[in-house]
């Protein structure tokens, strides 16, 4: 009813009935009667209310639309509502992404990208482009999928066990001592190579051993290399037939 909307405007403006009435050129008693729907406000009163306080006349009469006309407050309220809707949308999208990731983690089979090459010979630089996609059963991997990286073998130093163009799935680890004796992916000055790791503790050297006897071991003195790191160990070998 009009009286209730009149009272809502006054409360919104933070005015008492006396001050509100003074702005509308009527006394506080008339304001009280209007707010309690004992009398109806005249059209002149409604027009004055709309003019003085930027109240939307259509809203005053019908109750539809916004209380105030296009004011800074209204624009701020509209912006806040839009921002709230945007935040809700973003939260929903993030939740969907999490659900998709959880679904992939629990999937029976999923695709892994082959993220570059690893040398089986002299160490070569590897890029970050996707060379291929391999489908892996979830049961083949332990832990989180992000602990693994797929690389395509380039070279023949690990034959006959690992062939040129095989795909190796490396489980990330930097524990050199624990990986001693295993086939590992090692980074040397920005390049990576796939070799069997052998730690020469007495001479404080690292030996990267090929399986193919036509290739020579790579002998590394850690003091001679600024960039030397363990990527991880061979977890699974994927070969296309």
C-alpha positions as semicolon CSV with decimal commas, in nm:
position;residue;x (nm);y (nm);z (nm)
1;X;0,000;0,000;0,000
2;X;0,110;0,361;-0,060
3;X;0,135;0,435;0,313
4;X;0,377;0,147;0,367
5;X;0,592;0,264;0,075
6;X;0,588;0,619;0,211
7;X;0,714;0,491;0,546
8;X;0,979;0,277;0,373
9;X;1,114;0,586;0,194
10;X;1,129;0,785;0,518
11;X;1,313;0,504;0,697
12;X;1,551;0,468;0,404
13;X;1,627;0,842;0,420
14;X;1,677;0,827;0,798
15;X;1,421;1,102;0,873
16;X;1,165;1,131;1,149
17;X;0,804;1,216;1,068
18;X;0,849;1,585;1,154
19;X;1,150;1,640;0,925
20;X;0,996;1,427;0,653
21;X;0,673;1,629;0,672
22;X;0,863;1,959;0,660
23;X;1,030;1,852;0,335
24;X;0,687;1,771;0,190
25;X;0,524;2,087;0,336
26;X;0,283;1,894;0,559
27;X;0,281;1,831;0,934
28;X;0,401;1,521;1,119
29;X;0,044;1,419;1,206
30;X;-0,045;1,398;0,836
31;X;0,264;1,186;0,772
32;X;0,158;0,948;1,052
33;X;-0,193;0,913;0,910
34;X;-0,059;0,853;0,558
35;X;0,183;0,586;0,677
36;X;-0,100;0,410;0,861
37;X;-0,323;0,433;0,552
38;X;-0,583;0,647;0,729
39;X;-0,556;0,911;0,458
40;X;-0,408;0,900;0,112
41;X;-0,125;1,132;0,006
42;X;-0,224;1,387;-0,255
43;X;-0,072;1,384;-0,600
44;X;0,112;1,708;-0,513
45;X;0,268;1,536;-0,210
46;X;0,379;1,241;-0,421
47;X;0,524;1,470;-0,689
48;X;0,711;1,671;-0,426
49;X;0,844;1,351;-0,269
50;X;0,965;1,233;-0,609
51;X;1,128;1,567;-0,686
52;X;1,298;1,625;-0,350
53;X;1,425;1,272;-0,288
54;X;1,447;1,126;-0,641
55;X;1,187;0,863;-0,552
56;X;1,043;0,678;-0,849
57;X;0,679;0,789;-0,886
58;X;0,580;0,464;-1,057
59;X;0,712;0,267;-0,760
60;X;0,530;0,494;-0,514
61;X;0,196;0,433;-0,682
62;X;0,225;0,068;-0,792
63;X;0,504;-0,080;-0,580
64;X;0,674;-0,212;-0,894
65;X;1,030;-0,130;-0,996
66;X;1,295;0,044;-0,784
67;X;1,237;0,284;-0,495
68;X;1,471;0,547;-0,634
69;X;1,525;0,681;-0,982
70;X;1,863;0,645;-1,157
71;X;2,081;0,788;-0,882
72;X;2,435;0,711;-0,773
73;X;2,296;0,489;-0,497
74;X;2,086;0,293;-0,744
75;X;2,380;0,249;-0,979
76;X;2,593;0,131;-0,686
77;X;2,326;-0,117;-0,580
78;X;2,293;-0,245;-0,938
79;X;2,670;-0,283;-0,963
80;X;2,681;-0,472;-0,632
81;X;2,407;-0,707;-0,749
82;X;2,592;-0,770;-1,076
83;X;2,915;-0,834;-0,885
84;X;2,739;-1,080;-0,656
85;X;2,599;-1,267;-0,956
86;X;2,946;-1,274;-1,116
87;X;3,104;-1,410;-0,796
88;X;2,836;-1,677;-0,773
89;X;2,898;-1,773;-1,137
90;X;3,276;-1,793;-1,084
91;X;3,230;-2,004;-0,770
92;X;3,002;-2,242;-0,961
93;X;3,254;-2,271;-1,245
94;X;3,541;-2,338;-1,003
95;X;3,332;-2,603;-0,832
96;X;3,265;-2,766;-1,170
97;X;3,640;-2,765;-1,249
98;X;3,717;-2,932;-0,916
99;X;3,451;-3,194;-0,982
100;X;3,598;-3,264;-1,328
101;X;3,948;-3,300;-1,181
102;X;3,820;-3,532;-0,910
103;X;3,640;-3,733;-1,175
104;X;3,961;-3,764;-1,379
105;X;4,156;-3,872;-1,072
106;X;3,909;-4,151;-1,007
107;X;3,852;-4,251;-1,370
108;X;3,925;-4,608;-1,479
109;X;4,126;-4,476;-1,776
110;X;4,240;-4,129;-1,873
111;X;4,462;-3,951;-2,124
112;X;4,810;-3,819;-2,045
113;X;4,989;-3,569;-2,272
114;X;5,341;-3,649;-2,393
115;X;5,521;-3,329;-2,292
116;X;5,834;-3,333;-2,508
117;X;6,126;-3,569;-2,563
118;X;6,390;-3,727;-2,342
119;X;6,728;-3,830;-2,481
120;X;6,850;-4,187;-2,486
121;X;7,200;-4,089;-2,589
122;X;7,348;-3,743;-2,545
123;X;7,127;-3,514;-2,338
124;X;6,900;-3,293;-2,548
125;X;6,678;-2,997;-2,470
126;X;6,311;-3,074;-2,429
127;X;6,024;-2,845;-2,521
128;X;5,691;-2,791;-2,351
129;X;5,466;-2,873;-2,649
130;X;5,233;-3,172;-2,647
131;X;5,370;-3,435;-2,888
132;X;5,110;-3,706;-2,837
133;X;4,838;-3,839;-2,608
134;X;4,852;-4,179;-2,439
135;X;4,564;-4,355;-2,266
136;X;4,656;-4,502;-1,926
137;X;4,458;-4,716;-1,685
138;X;4,424;-4,551;-1,345
139;X;4,541;-4,868;-1,171
140;X;4,884;-4,830;-1,335
141;X;4,961;-4,513;-1,138
142;X;4,992;-4,459;-0,766
143;X;4,910;-4,135;-0,589
144;X;4,818;-3,813;-0,767
145;X;4,833;-3,787;-1,146
146;X;5,028;-3,460;-1,114
147;X;5,322;-3,662;-0,977
148;X;5,386;-3,803;-1,326
149;X;5,521;-3,670;-1,656
150;X;5,514;-3,841;-1,998
151;X;5,809;-3,807;-2,237
152;X;5,894;-3,962;-2,572
153;X;6,232;-4,136;-2,603
154;X;6,474;-3,998;-2,861
155;X;6,774;-4,227;-2,913
156;X;6,894;-4,586;-2,877
157;X;7,121;-4,589;-2,573
158;X;6,865;-4,782;-2,364
159;X;6,800;-5,058;-2,620
160;X;6,693;-5,333;-2,617
161;X;6,485;-5,254;-2,306
162;X;6,369;-4,908;-2,414
163;X;6,335;-4,833;-2,784
164;X;6,348;-4,512;-2,983
165;X;6,001;-4,345;-2,986
166;X;5,882;-4,537;-2,679
167;X;5,693;-4,325;-2,426
168;X;5,818;-4,330;-2,069
169;X;5,606;-4,228;-1,773
170;X;5,832;-4,073;-1,512
171;X;5,726;-4,046;-1,149
172;X;5,870;-3,728;-1,003
173;X;6,129;-3,760;-0,726
174;X;6,454;-3,585;-0,633
175;X;6,587;-3,847;-0,391
176;X;6,917;-3,940;-0,558
177;X;7,021;-4,197;-0,297
178;X;6,690;-4,384;-0,301
179;X;6,690;-4,394;-0,682
180;X;7,045;-4,532;-0,708
181;X;7,040;-4,828;-0,947
182;X;6,712;-4,730;-1,116
183;X;6,646;-4,590;-1,462
184;X;6,596;-4,217;-1,414
185;X;6,533;-3,893;-1,598
186;X;6,810;-3,648;-1,513
187;X;6,837;-3,279;-1,603
188;X;7,186;-3,159;-1,700
189;X;7,235;-2,790;-1,780
190;X;6,886;-2,747;-1,923
191;X;6,877;-3,080;-2,111
192;X;6,742;-3,415;-1,995
193;X;6,853;-3,773;-2,049
194;X;6,724;-4,120;-1,961
195;X;6,987;-4,346;-1,804
196;X;7,048;-4,594;-1,525
197;X;7,169;-4,405;-1,219
198;X;7,485;-4,516;-1,040
199;X;7,624;-4,313;-0,748
200;X;8,002;-4,328;-0,697
201;X;8,010;-4,222;-0,333
202;X;8,388;-4,249;-0,288
203;X;8,474;-4,025;-0,582
204;X;8,159;-3,813;-0,536
205;X;8,062;-3,870;-0,897
206;X;7,734;-3,951;-1,069
207;X;7,737;-4,214;-1,343
208;X;7,456;-4,227;-1,597
209;X;7,478;-4,570;-1,756
210;X;7,334;-4,679;-2,093
211;X;7,198;-5,030;-2,150
212;X;7,319;-5,039;-2,509
213;X;7,692;-5,126;-2,500
214;X;7,754;-4,915;-2,811
215;X;7,711;-4,605;-2,594
216;X;7,945;-4,473;-2,326
217;X;7,846;-4,377;-1,970
218;X;7,803;-4,011;-1,883
219;X;8,027;-3,920;-1,588
220;X;7,912;-3,618;-1,390
221;X;8,099;-3,421;-1,128
222;X;7,826;-3,212;-0,959
223;X;8,073;-2,927;-0,902
224;X;8,103;-2,878;-1,279
225;X;7,732;-2,818;-1,338
226;X;7,521;-2,525;-1,222
227;X;7,199;-2,692;-1,336
228;X;7,186;-3,056;-1,228
229;X;6,865;-3,213;-1,106
230;X;6,673;-3,535;-1,072
231;X;6,334;-3,534;-1,248
232;X;6,228;-3,880;-1,136
233;X;6,239;-4,251;-1,212
234;X;6,091;-4,473;-1,480
235;X;5,751;-4,589;-1,357
236;X;5,595;-4,727;-1,673
237;X;5,695;-4,788;-2,035
238;X;5,437;-4,731;-2,308
239;X;5,502;-4,876;-2,653
240;X;5,275;-4,846;-2,955
241;X;5,261;-5,166;-3,156
